[in-house]
Amino acid sequence: MTREIINAANIALDAYSVIVSIIIAASIYLFKKVDKSAKWFAYTNIVAIIYGIADIFMWISEGTDAKWKLLALPLSSFIFFFSGIFIFFCYIMYIINYYRNSIKIGKKYVIFCSIAVFIYVIFCIVTIFTDCYYTISPENTYSRGRFFLITVIIEVFLYGEALFLILKYHKNVHGFENIGFASFIFVPFICHIIQLANFGISLTSFGLSISFIIIFINLNQKMVIDVETAKSNYNENKLKNLELQHKTILYLTNLIENRELESSNHEIRISSYVELIAKKCLNDGVYADQINPAFIDNLKKAAPFHDIGKIYIPDSILKKPSKVSETEYEEIQKHTEYGSLIVNDILSISYERDFIKMASNICKYHHEKWNGKGYPEHLKEDSIPLCSRIMAIADVYDALVTKRCYKNKMSYEQAFQLIKDEAGISFDPQLTKEFLAIRDQIIEVTEKYNDNSIEGL
């Protein structure tokens, strides 16, 4: 194989390595949101670009055919050696900062690396005058210097430091990440050994590019895992916040309903009632076009909001022990529209649109009647939102079987009979039938969360 063919092959390998490093460095900076360790990996590739370009100029500038080569060869040789050691420095800094994300690493490793690089650089500068690392002949050809072995010793030391860090801290990261780190130790090192044994073959930069590709693939995989973890944590925190918010609202709606801090499980019972009714409908195929698991979940969570508008109704009316006047009754009726306005304001912060709409409909229309004689808009039959029709049965039942300041509680037999009688008048006939079919389950909830119990809260 002629020297020209070998040079062409080496230039091609170096060009390939430069292109790989350009793509990797550019990709990392295009990500924008990268941590400190990823930036050090980008620096490693930037230095590798300079290293590869210098190596290319070394191959093409040997000989005396042109005057520019007399300057290009020594300059590119110096840049090649100078940048070569900084690849190690940047990479070890990458390893150190990468592990620092999960564990504290002392500064001594940075100091060791810096001292080795400093010694290398001093010899590199001295080489300009003494041919320590390399020599440029009068014929403008490159060859290794008398103390070229010093470069190998320092590089082996840095390889060893990188390997030590990986072995010491490998348990702190994913297995695939350690494979990436190890690739830098072994792939370029093996290529470097082959190059030392076969002077004239340029494999070191090619070995670096192979390891950089492996590391970059692993870095992308880690970013995907980090994004998924962050997304999972976000969703988990969001669910916790929503649960806390919902629990807070539940307490507030209970307080609004009762206007005192005594135990009341009205909202707990209501949520359970509507859930039982909706599940019965789902099982029987009633209103199958609307009722599904998501509908039931939203209905259960939205139910406690139904009387939140009562916060605007004076105590003198709500807690009046006798029958309210016509004027007072008109005031009470306003709580439905007040409630709708409130939930549209406070829930828009963190709840989904479908849930807000359901909560608003429950607040506004749970006192509408099947025959159109309810309030506030006198809606009739199917024009009343389904969630509100379910809520109407649950709310009236609970009002009947619990004691209020203006009345005593009714027996279960009387309550179920009254609701049965109101089917097709106050209540949706189909929903009433479903409600009556789960009488035992409804009573069980009533008993479990009676107002003398704090289990629900």
Disulfide bonds with the S-S distance in Angstrom:
none
